Amino acid sequence: MPFMNIPESLLLTHCIATISFLVATLVIAKLRKVIHPYLATANSIAAALALVNTTCMIVNLIIAWEASPDHMFFKYRSVTFLPLIVIYVAAISLTLLKKLRATVLFSLILIIVYACLISNTMAYLIIYTFNPGALSVSWSYPWPESSALLFPLPAAAIYSVICYHIAKRIHARQNH
């Protein structure tokens, strides 16, 4: 993803790791024992990352306010950022509910929400690619190297292993 900051790329990692874990639970019975602690742990980490991302957006809005004397850049930036901030805050708030964050359906909904929020720039480009006259001719959009697109895959594996070990300890503590 172009111009993806660290919290966004880690949220993408969360999405990939959670989907991979849910698919693995269909095949490996041992993982089904720790599915709820795993989801609670993974969703808590994702909420912390979403909070960091929301903070970055708010700081970006404040910088936009300070940058232009007529606040035109702030108006443009707030139109794109405020709905995203509201959705992030809603997702973070719902994750605070302990029983909700450990459910599979809520995790899948969070994955969809985070994936949509992360890919808003890509969706904008895809939609306007069909109408090239809508984009400014001088607006260039650098595409990332292929290695940058593959970063979330090993990160998702590491994230999944960390969440699994935390969930295994929580499960062992609850059963003893």
Phi, psi and omega in degrees: 000128180291144177054033180276125178278176187298312179299323179294318180292327176287328174294322175297321176300318177300315180299313181295315183293320182291317177297318179298318179294317180296322176293319180295327179293336176290333185260320187254114183293330181299327181287336181296335180293330185249018185296317183289316174297325178298311181296321178297317179294311182297318180290329176293318178295318179296323178295321177296319177294320178295325177295319177296317179296319178296319177298319177299320179295319179294318177298320177297322176294319179295319177297320178296324178294317182285336188287322186243135181293328180268001177060023179291320179296323178297318180297316178297314184293321182291329178297323180274328186271325186299316176298323178295319179297317180297317180293318177299315181297321177296317179295319179295317181297317179292331179290339179291339178284116190299314182290328183288320185289347180263004182267151182291316182298316178297321179296319178294321177296317178298320179299315179297315180298311181296319179296320178293319180292322180292320187266020182297324178292318179296320179296320178301316180293319181295317180296315184278354175293329179289340178233083185297338179290341181284331179272146177294140180295326183279353183277112178254148182232106182288132177269143182286163174291158182296330179294328178291329178286335181271355181304317184296339183292306176292328177295323178294323178295315179295316179300317181295319179295317179298312180297323179296316181293323175296315180296323179295320178293319178297317180296318179294321179293323180289330183269354180248000000 
